[in-house]
């Protein structure tokens, strides 16, 4: 059988599989989550409901035989593609046109009187049919040359676009519409302009001798400072770990990653215990220098301290993968031609670090803008966008329009940062990993730069040790806030009490439910986030298709707004049909996947920028499809990016608070929501005790992820204690 016949056979099998899935969704599976009490047909599938008087489902039902007939005529023709798109639009339209309380327009009730009974959200049948129709659309597009005819790449683009449309654009659109709604509920642009140009947002009083600046200026100052410091620290840590003979690299790596696995409230509490008005270091310094203790830690200084501690691990993980991917033969060639170590670093190594530095700075900047936990604890009178949005939504004066306006400003700031990053990188090539041999020996960091790196890292390490000494001790003493250091396990027992009896293990602690939910949700969300993120990076970096720039923009959109806005927009979008998932574990998983996906994507893009296309082209020349090339060639070379995405997505799901605080329920409570409740109640020791257990659990999980992912092998020599050995 020729390759052309083989590809045609595979295409036919794929098309039949999508049609079979559509038949399952339309004819067998229940179309809705549940049915109104006055509408209980025998068969709850779309076919049964349509036959029972719900005529608006007939277009979806009839699409099955029509698409089957058209596919055997010409699956790559315009007719089949148009029918598939039309069926999908009909499925979406009927879901949004008829809600729980009836139709959204009067004419719908005139055409379909049964629509007055209403309908609930999509069930397994509705979602399965939607997936099948998207698969058929991607199949037809690939046959028409989309993504160069690669069916796997075409399917990936179509499904990711659909997911982004539903779980990113749709909620943001629902929230953005509120910015143009006046107090009376009618559309009005004047209130929007008044909120947009309010002096409280843009004033520059702090720069001209006044007391405070506007909330946007505060956020920008904080974001730029945090991103600059975090990127500098992350680069210094990455260079020490990868380019020095420091013996305790694993200890330094673990210590630098430690802040990322800590709930934000606990870091804030630890900083207050150390640097607050009655804090240990503040009181000691006041006595030493004979000055009066102040509340200096509340405001920009305290928030910046907490954010540097929290976000440096992100920049470190991104930059470590970038440093390790640099081809050492380039540095060896520079030194062979007479360049010294310092000149080699600035002329060869530094330019190749630009993609990683830009990605790390962008991620830290966006994280700082969207951070909620640290400003809410340490902000004092220093307002930032995330806290202002939070209080606009949950404060005494519910002002969704103001929250939406501030969210749009925050989105604009993020897009400007993204544009500047792209402008800085330009169109230069940063490829260092090719199909050719690169068995060179990575050069060590020059002595002077090594001293600078250590001068930057040592204060950060000491600061981290001090904060975590409070965290580790605080949960096992009576009251760390009042420096009552009487040892006790009462707080741990309150949270995680259990008893082993004849009936098995009985759990009595108040935190067990939230811990179980957090672990399950995080374990599901992390691999999904990594899969979508790396897949998106591969599509952006390696595929050419119409609308790629808009596609890349859409992937960053969910990361550009604060978690508080994400949570509120999800409640507004998914609390009613057709996608009614509020209060379920699914909405938590979905929120984490599309909130954290840009991290995996940016790490993946930084890795792809250093890998030559020739290896993938060779795989395709040998007959491998897109899926095989991605699995056998690409993924082994981007393992640092995979590890970064897995760790970050898992840990963020375990410690996130700003978005999930609106999405948790009594049945599905998260650990951070439990900790936030304890902090608000003043039970600092209990919150710290829970956080300590949470950190231990995450450390174990990170080690398991490292063992699962493994390390990238590039066939390079390594030097240990003066001896040169071949790579594994």
Residue pairs with C-beta under 8 A, 6 or more apart in sequence:
1 9
3 623
11 75
11 139
11 143
11 151
14 139
14 151
15 71
15 75
15 136
15 139
18 132
18 135
18 136
18 139
19 64
19 67
19 68
19 71
19 132
19 136
21 128
21 131
21 132
21 135
22 63
22 64
22 67
22 128
22 129
22 132
22 133
22 136
23 64
24 128
24 132
25 46
25 124
25 125
25 126
25 127
25 128
25 129
25 130
25 131
25 132
26 45
26 46
26 47
26 60
26 61
26 63
26 64
26 125
26 129
27 45
27 46
27 47
27 64
28 45
28 125
29 45
29 123
29 124
29 125
29 128
30 44
30 45
30 123
30 124
30 125
31 44
31 45
31 46
31 49
31 57
31 122
31 123
31 125
31 126
32 44
32 49
32 119
32 120
32 121
32 122
32 123
32 125
32 126
33 120
33 121
33 122
33 123
33 580
34 120
34 123
35 41
35 44
35 119
35 120
36 117
36 118
36 119
36 120
38 117
39 52
39 54
39 114
39 117
41 48
41 49
41 51
41 52
42 48
43 49
43 51
43 52
44 123
44 125
45 125
46 57
46 60
46 61
46 125
46 126
46 129
47 61
49 57
50 57
50 58
50 61
53 114
54 112
54 114
54 115
54 119
55 112
55 114
56 94
56 97
56 98
56 108
56 112
56 115
57 94
59 87
59 90
59 94
60 87
60 90
60 91
60 94
60 129
63 83
63 86
63 87
63 90
63 133
66 83
67 80
67 83
67 84
67 87
67 136
70 77
70 79
70 80
70 83
71 80
71 136
73 79
73 80
74 80
75 139
75 140
75 143
76 140
76 143
76 144
77 140
80 136
80 140
81 137
81 140
81 141
81 144
84 133
84 136
84 137
84 140
85 137
87 133
88 130
88 133
88 134
88 137
91 126
91 129
91 130
91 133
92 130
92 578
95 121
95 122
95 126
95 577
95 578
95 579
96 104
96 578
97 103
97 104
97 105
97 108
97 115
98 104
98 108
98 112
98 115
98 118
98 119
98 577
99 118
99 119
99 576
99 577
100 118
100 119
100 120
100 576
100 577
100 580
101 118
102 109
102 115
102 116
102 117
102 118
103 109
103 112
103 115
103 116
108 115
109 115
109 116
119 577
120 577
120 580
121 576
121 577
121 578
121 579
121 580
121 581
122 130
122 577
122 578
122 579
126 578
134 158
134 159
134 162
135 155
135 158
135 159
137 158
138 151
138 154
138 155
138 157
138 158
138 159
139 151
139 154
139 155
141 147
141 154
141 158
142 149
142 150
142 151
142 153
142 154
142 155
143 149
146 154
146 157
146 545
146 546
147 153
147 154
147 157
147 543
147 544
147 545
147 626
148 543
148 544
150 543
150 625
150 626
151 625
151 626
152 625
152 626
152 627
152 630
153 539
153 543
153 545
153 626
154 545
156 535
156 539
157 539
157 543
157 545
157 551
160 532
160 535
160 536
160 539
160 551
160 555
161 551
161 554
163 532
163 594
164 554
164 555
164 557
164 558
164 594
166 579
167 558
167 590
167 593
167 594
168 554
168 557
168 558
168 594
169 554
169 557
170 573
171 566
171 569
171 570
171 572
171 573
171 574
172 557
172 561
172 569
174 569
174 572
174 573
175 400
175 403
175 404
175 407
175 565
175 568
175 569
175 572
176 404
176 407
176 408
177 404
178 400
178 401
178 403
178 404
179 192
179 195
179 401
179 404
179 405
179 408
180 187
180 188
180 189
180 192
180 401
181 187
181 188
181 191
181 400
181 401
182 188
182 190
182 191
182 401
183 191
191 401
192 401
192 405
195 401
195 402
195 405
196 405
196 409
199 214
200 214
200 215
201 214
201 215
201 216
201 406
201 409
202 214
202 216
202 217
203 210
203 212
203 213
203 214
203 217
204 210
204 213
204 214
204 217
205 211
205 212
205 213
206 212
206 213
206 217
207 213
207 217
212 218
212 381
212 383
213 221
215 383
215 384
215 385
215 388
215 406
216 385
216 409
216 413
218 300
218 382
218 383
218 384
219 368
219 369
219 384
219 385
219 386
219 410
219 413
220 413
221 300
222 300
222 303
222 304
222 307
222 368
222 384
223 365
223 368
223 369
223 413
224 365
225 304
226 304
226 307
226 308
226 311
226 364
226 365
226 367
226 368
227 361
227 362
227 364
227 365
227 368
228 361
229 304
229 308
229 312
230 307
230 308
230 311
230 312
230 314
230 315
230 360
230 364
231 315
231 319
231 357
231 360
231 361
231 364
232 456
233 308
233 312
233 315
233 316
233 456
233 457
233 460
234 312
234 313
234 314
234 315
234 316
234 317
234 318
234 319
234 360
234 364
235 315
235 319
235 353
235 357
235 360
236 452
236 453
236 454
236 456
236 457
237 252
237 256
237 312
237 316
237 319
237 320
237 457
238 316
238 319
238 320
238 322
238 323
239 323
239 445
239 449
239 453
240 246
240 249
240 252
240 445
240 450
240 453
240 454
240 457
241 249
241 252
241 253
241 320
242 320
242 323
242 324
242 442
243 323
243 442
243 443
243 444
243 445
244 444
244 445
244 450
244 453
245 444
245 721
246 252
252 457
252 461
254 699
255 461
255 464
255 465
256 312
256 313
256 316
256 464
257 313
257 316
257 317
257 647
257 702
258 313
258 464
258 468
258 695
259 267
259 309
259 310
259 312
259 313
259 464
259 467
260 310
260 313
260 314
260 647
260 648
260 651
260 655
261 651
261 654
261 655
261 694
261 695
261 698
261 699
261 702
262 310
262 468
262 471
262 655
262 691
262 695
263 373
263 655
263 657
263 671
263 672
263 675
263 691
263 694
264 306
264 310
264 371
264 372
264 373
264 374
264 377
264 655
264 657
265 373
265 377
265 657
265 672
265 675
265 676
265 679
265 687
266 471
266 675
266 687
266 688
266 691
267 306
267 309
267 310
267 374
267 467
267 471
268 302
268 306
268 373
268 374
268 377
268 378
269 377
269 474
269 481
269 679
269 684
269 687
269 688
270 467
270 468
270 470
270 471
270 474
270 688
271 297
271 302
271 305
271 306
271 378
271 467
272 279
272 297
272 302
272 377
272 378
273 279
273 280
273 470
273 474
273 480
273 481
274 280
274 281
274 282
274 466
274 467
274 470
275 281
275 282
275 296
275 297
275 302
275 305
276 282
276 295
276 297
277 293
277 294
277 295
278 293
279 297
280 483
281 466
282 293
282 294
282 296
282 297
283 293
285 291
286 292
286 293
295 380
297 305
297 378
298 378
298 379
298 380
298 381
298 382
299 378
299 379
299 380
299 381
299 382
300 382
302 378
302 379
302 380
303 371
303 374
303 375
303 378
303 379
303 382
303 384
305 378
305 463
306 374
306 377
306 378
307 367
307 368
307 371
307 374
308 460
309 463
309 464
309 467
310 367
310 371
310 374
311 363
311 364
311 367
311 368
312 460
314 360
314 363
314 364
314 367
314 599
314 648
315 360
315 361
315 363
315 364
317 603
317 643
317 644
317 647
317 648
318 356
318 359
318 360
318 363
318 602
318 603
318 606
318 644
319 353
319 356
319 357
319 360
320 640
321 356
321 603
321 606
321 607
321 640
321 641
321 643
321 644
322 352
322 353
322 355
322 356
322 357
322 606
322 607
322 610
323 353
323 356
324 640
324 712
325 432
325 433
325 607
325 610
325 640
326 349
326 352
326 353
326 432
326 442
326 610
327 432
327 433
327 434
327 438
327 440
328 438
328 440
328 441
328 442
328 443
328 716
329 438
329 439
329 440
330 348
330 352
330 432
330 440
331 344
331 348
331 349
331 440
331 442
331 443
332 440
332 441
332 443
334 343
334 344
334 347
334 348
335 341
335 344
335 443
339 347
339 348
340 446
341 443
341 444
341 446
341 447
342 446
342 448
342 449
344 443
345 443
345 445
345 446
345 449
349 443
351 428
351 430
352 430
352 432
352 610
354 424
354 425
354 428
354 430
355 425
355 430
355 605
355 606
355 609
355 610
356 606
358 421
358 424
358 425
359 421
359 602
359 603
359 605
359 606
361 421
362 417
362 418
362 421
362 602
363 598
363 599
363 602
365 414
365 417
366 414
366 417
366 559
366 560
369 384
369 385
369 386
369 410
369 413
369 414
369 562
370 386
370 410
370 559
370 560
370 561
370 562
370 563
370 658
371 384
371 386
371 562
371 658
372 386
372 387
372 390
372 562
372 563
372 564
372 657
372 658
373 657
373 658
375 382
375 384
375 386
375 387
376 387
376 390
377 679
379 387
385 406
385 409
385 410
385 562
386 410
386 562
386 563
386 564
386 658
388 406
389 403
389 406
389 407
389 410
389 562
389 564
389 565
390 562
390 564
390 658
392 398
392 399
392 400
392 402
392 403
392 406
393 399
393 400
393 403
393 564
393 568
400 568
403 564
403 565
403 568
404 565
407 561
407 562
407 565
410 560
410 561
410 562
410 565
411 557
411 560
411 561
414 556
414 559
414 560
414 561
415 553
415 556
415 560
418 556
430 609
430 610
431 609
431 610
431 611
431 612
432 438
432 610
433 610
433 611
433 612
433 637
433 714
434 611
434 612
434 614
434 615
435 612
435 614
435 615
435 618
437 715
438 714
438 715
438 716
439 715
439 716
439 717
439 726
439 727
440 716
440 717
441 716
441 717
441 718
441 719
441 724
442 716
445 453
470 480
470 688
471 688
471 691
471 692
471 695
472 692
473 480
473 485
474 480
474 684
474 685
474 688
474 689
475 491
475 492
475 685
475 686
475 688
475 689
475 690
475 691
475 692
476 487
476 488
476 489
476 491
476 492
476 689
477 484
477 485
477 486
477 487
477 488
477 685
478 484
478 485
478 486
478 488
478 490
478 685
479 684
479 685
480 684
480 685
480 688
481 684
481 685
491 683
491 685
491 686
491 688
491 689
492 689
492 693
493 509
494 509
494 510
494 686
494 689
495 509
495 510
495 511
495 686
495 689
495 690
495 693
496 507
496 509
496 511
496 512
496 515
496 693
497 507
497 508
497 509
498 505
498 506
498 507
498 508
498 509
498 512
499 505
499 506
499 508
500 506
510 674
511 671
511 674
511 690
511 693
513 669
514 669
514 670
514 671
514 673
514 674
515 671
515 693
515 694
515 697
517 585
517 668
517 669
517 670
518 653
518 654
518 670
518 671
518 672
518 694
519 654
519 697
520 585
521 585
521 588
521 589
521 592
521 653
521 668
521 670
522 592
522 650
522 653
522 654
523 650
524 589
525 588
525 589
525 592
525 593
525 596
525 649
525 650
525 653
526 646
526 649
526 650
526 653
526 705
527 646
528 589
528 593
529 592
529 593
529 596
529 597
529 600
529 645
529 649
530 600
530 642
530 645
530 646
530 649
532 593
532 594
532 597
532 600
533 596
533 597
533 598
533 599
533 600
533 601
533 603
533 604
533 645
533 649
534 600
534 601
534 604
534 635
534 638
534 641
534 642
534 645
535 630
536 555
536 597
536 600
536 601
536 604
537 600
537 601
537 602
537 603
537 604
537 605
537 607
537 608
537 641
538 604
538 608
538 630
538 634
539 545
539 548
539 551
540 548
540 551
540 552
540 555
540 601
540 605
541 604
541 605
541 608
541 609
542 608
542 613
542 616
542 634
545 551
555 597
555 598
555 601
556 598
556 601
558 566
558 594
558 595
558 597
558 598
559 595
559 596
559 597
559 598
559 599
562 658
563 595
563 656
563 657
563 658
563 659
563 660
564 658
564 659
564 661
564 662
566 591
566 595
566 658
566 659
567 591
567 658
567 659
567 660
567 661
567 662
567 663
568 662
570 582
570 587
570 591
570 659
570 662
570 663
571 582
571 662
571 663
573 579
574 580
574 581
574 582
574 587
575 582
581 587
581 590
582 663
583 665
583 667
583 668
584 668
585 668
587 663
588 660
588 663
588 664
588 668
588 670
591 659
591 660
591 663
592 649
592 652
592 653
592 656
593 649
595 652
595 656
595 659
596 645
596 648
596 649
596 652
596 653
599 644
599 645
599 648
599 649
599 652
600 641
600 642
600 644
600 645
600 648
600 649
603 640
603 641
603 644
603 645
604 638
604 641
604 645
606 641
607 637
607 638
607 640
607 641
608 638
611 634
611 637
611 638
615 633
615 637
616 629
616 633
616 634
619 628
619 629
619 632
619 633
620 629
624 632
624 633
635 642
636 712
636 713
637 712
637 714
638 712
639 709
639 710
639 711
639 712
640 712
642 709
643 705
643 706
643 709
646 705
646 709
647 702
647 705
650 698
650 701
650 702
650 705
651 698
651 702
654 671
654 694
654 697
654 698
655 671
655 672
655 694
655 698
656 670
656 672
657 670
657 672
657 673
657 675
657 676
660 670
660 672
660 673
661 672
661 673
661 676
664 670
664 673
671 690
671 694
674 690
675 687
675 690
675 691
678 684
678 686
678 687
678 690
679 687
713 727
713 728
714 727
715 727
716 727
717 724
717 725
717 726
717 727
718 724
718 725
718 726
718 727
719 725
